[in-house]
Amino acid sequence: MASGTFFVKSCVTCGRLLEIRVELLGKKVECVHCGAGFIAREANDDPDAERVEQALALAQAYIDSVASVARNNTAASRGC
């Protein structure tokens, strides 16, 4: 059974609530629901910071999906 102190934070991409260990504050974590990565932080003093972080997470997810499609198209054109 895991022990430790957690804080609750919503995922910047999907909005689901996550329990994050306090030891991970300031480190990159990954949402167990959608796989988005973000820096674990407690409540922001700057309300724009979370919106910027969310926009960056969405942009990275889009870039990853486009790269995946490009890889699949390249493999298909080679007859793989």
N, C-alpha and C positions, 0 to 999 in steps of 0.2 A: 504494500500500500504506500503510495507516494505521500510524502509530508512536505510541508513548506508553506510559505505565504504567497498568496496569489493576489492579483488585482484584475478587475474585469475591464476589458477594452473591446470596443467593436472593431471588426475588421474594416480597414479603410476601403476595401473593394466591395465586399458582399454585405457588410453591415451586421453580420452575425456576431453575437457576443462570445468572447474568448476569455478563458481564465489563463493568465500569463504569470509565470513565476517571477517574483520580484528580482531574482538573480539575473533575469534576462533584460532588465531595464537598460535601454541604450544600445541593445544588440538587435540584429536583424532576426525576426521570427517569421514563421509561415503559418497562414491560416489553415487549420485542419479541414475546413469546409471547401474553400475554393482554391487553395494553394498560393494565394497572393502573398508576397513578402513585403514586410514593412518593419520600421524601427519601433521597438516596444517603448512606448512613452506613456506616462500618466496623463491626466487631463492637461490640455495645452492652455497656456496663458494667452497665446495668440490664436484666435479662432481661424485665421487664414492658413495657419501652418497645416492643420489637418486637411483642409481642402486641397492645398498644394500637394501634400503627400498622397491623397487619394487620386488626384489627377496624374501624378507620376506613376502610381501603381497601375492605373488603367492604361496609361500609355505603354508601360512595359508589357502588360498582358497582351495588348494589341500587337506590339512588335514581335513578341514570342509567337503569337498565332500566325502572323504573316510569314515569319521565318520558317515555321513548320510547314505551311502550305507550299512555300517555295521549294523546300527540301523534297516534299512529296512529289511535286510537279517535275522536278529535276530527275528524281528516281524513275518516275513513270515514263518520261521521255527517253530514258536510257534503256527501257525495257526491263527494269528490275522488278 
